[in-house]
């Protein structure tokens, strides 16, 4: 199991020393200004992507990290939206342990007052890839995204699925100003997600496709998941590709 959380500021003040980035309001984890409280059961850091046009440094801080050293995240993606390919830093097979219920913070340095974002992936343990016979289905949405917030999008699948239950084992998400996207399944707490892409030719790492990070979640053919999108501006057209397998 894994989930995606994030921090962002529309005009993060210029700072040559590390300064906290506000946590994004989030219905599935506890948020308190700059703090995201590490959820019980998902206390392993498996990845991070700091992104911003003038970002120069990023660090994750928490009491348990501080007991050793706070974690400097390198590289950072000095772009308004994730580059192609994005400079995502994975710790899939050797995750960093956090303490459940502690506050996790993201701090950055930058050279201009622009949007800086830090995406963080939490899991219950090392990633377990799947060797599966998957199919990819395209979906779209026409939701107006709110810049710097998780905006939930209702999906329209391009094809009608046969009746049954499906597991999502990969995701690609794109819109003009997409920073990240994460899936919302019925009766499932976590919201697994991916870095965003901006165009069909954007090189998004294969980490997020074809079962390479395991299962995102499951849905019935008549209750497909929705998708939270984080963007740098108010896009009105979103495109997704879901890698799926039929499980029942």
Protein Blocks (a to p, Z undefined) as FASTA:
>chain_A
ZZddddddfblccdfbdcdddddddfkbccehjaccddehiaccfbdcdddfkbcbdcdd
dfklmmmcccddddddddfbdcdddfbdcfkklccdddehiacddddddfbdcddddddd
ddfbdcdddddddddddddddddcdehiacddddddfbdcdedddddfbdcdddfklfbd
cdddehiabacdddddfbfklccdfklgghlnopfbdcdfklccddddddfbdcfbdcdd
dddddfZZ
